Amino acid sequence: MSTEAKAALQEIRDAVEIELSKFLREQTAFLQSISGDLAPVSTALSSFLLDSGKRLRPLFAYSGYLSTGAEISAPVIKAIASLELLQACALIHDDLMDGSDTRRGKPSIHRHFESIHVQDELEGFAPAYGLAAAVLLGDLALVWSSQMLNEAGLTQQQLHEVAPIHDEMRVELMAGQFLDIHEQTQKTTDLQRSIKIARYKSGKYTIERPLHIGLALSGRQSPELIAALSAYGLPLGEAFQYRDDLLGVFGDPNNTGKPSGDDLREGKRTVLIALTDLECSDSMRQEIEKYFGDPELDADGVSIVQEIITSSGARQKLESMIDQLTEEALRAADNELISEQADSLLRELAKIATKRSS
């Protein structure tokens, strides 16, 4: 069944890719009709969206749609593909707020436009140009996500059913993003605060809400099925973000597309850091404080902090939490309300979300 699930997911991934490519070609032509100066905008966004990406959110939405046994249609594929544009908005703005230089092994959007400013010898301040461009491109991706959904060819009933969930998902994402930047201003770490941020900044909009969106598009949603999908999506969403936390500190740059220890340089108070603070000794804590949040942190400093996190037991504790949350999600997927075909996809997606190296 795993082989069949992988093939089904790849088929939907390919279909999503086709819809995204078509939509971006249309939007590129529209921007070009406004001004040739917008060419770097469409080029950068098209590259950002099409050069890589796992398409997890559309795949979870597809699984939610399939959970009722509904037959997939072209408008639904286009509708779920729009979730990739919301993801683009989140990533572009996230990189800007974090001061990240790279994304998927290439310059982040604000750094890309900063480089354009320098290379073309434009007037003004290059970092300010890059910052402004990233804000606007992120906003444009957010607008496009709604536009693609509205133009997908859904029925009025489908749009009516999906709109409240789509709105809540975007509000939750922005709330999580603010809580994340606010957490960096706090003088102490707090495990429960970090868990809430993981849930709202990433978990819900990556897994739970896409599942709900897919279900709403099927026209067969019920409170019981919504609850069943949440019982799967919420723990798995947290496990997904915890894997991200580990990759942000221990990930291989060749896989993650970001420098090793980037979360340490950015001073991200993730669940991993909160666990470390709880588990480590006073001397360990004082040692971490020398390095944590230093934007110039070198490889040796990263290695020292990695060793403290590991020796404190926090790394293994988080791995155990990921395993426990994943098992909880898989138990929830074993529900008679969820179609057998969707169940196999949810099990395969759980592996992809939590066993990844990027």
PyMOL commands that set and color helices and strands:
alter all, ss='L'
color gray80, all
select helices_A, chain A and resi 2-34+36-50+56-66+74-81+83-98+109-119+126-150+156-183+191-218+223-250+253-256+262-265+271-279+282-291+299-312+314-333+340-354
alter helices_A, ss='H'
color red, helices_A
select strands_A, chain A and resi 102-103+106-107
alter strands_A, ss='S'
color yellow, strands_A
deselect
rebuild
show_as cartoon
